[in-house]
Amino acid sequence: MPAKRRIDATQAMAEAEAALTRAGVKFVRHSPFHLKVQVFNFWPSTGKVSRDDSSKKGANLGLAVFIRIIREAGLAKGQPLDAVDDSTTFIVQMPSQEPGFETY
């Protein structure tokens, strides 16, 4: 049985905030683990997505699906809210517990 992958919550939050900003989404950070876009909730370290008006428990859909849901709801402007001058904002690196694996 494969080992469960540990996700760095700080890194996951930073990646989610950067991706939402690039997509032109206005969001609120409710805690170090929770982002909210109007009625949609997202927990980056687990990938859990839920909706306020749903009685169902949230599903682990991930960041890409969360952004797609936000776009389909018409909540993404399609352009960054702020100019980004630092190219390292777009570089995704794996947490330190998995050295040697980086994507650019």
Residue, then its C-alpha position, 0 to 999 in steps of 0.5 A: m500500500p503506498a504511503k499517504r502523501r503529506i501536503d504542506a498546508t502553507q505551500a498549498m495555500a500559497e499556490a491556491e492564492a496565486a492561482l486564484t489571483r491569476a484567474g481574477v477571483k476575489f477571495v477571502r482567507h478565513s484561516p490558514f487552511h480555508l479560502k472562500v469565494q462567495v458561497f464556495n469554500f476551499w481547503p487547499s491542503t486537502g483539496k476539499v470543495s464545498r458550497d454553503d447552501s449544500s447539505k452534502k459533505g464537501a468533496n476532495l476535488g482539488l484546486a483546478v476543479f475549484i477554479r473551474i467551478i468558480r469560472e462556471a459560476g461567473l466569479a472569475k474575471g479571467q485576468p489577474l486582479d493585481a499585476v504580478d512582476d515576480s516570476t517565482t509566483f508561478i513556479v510550483q515546487m514540491p514541499s521539502q519532504e519530497p526533495g528532488f522533484e520540482t516543476y517549472 
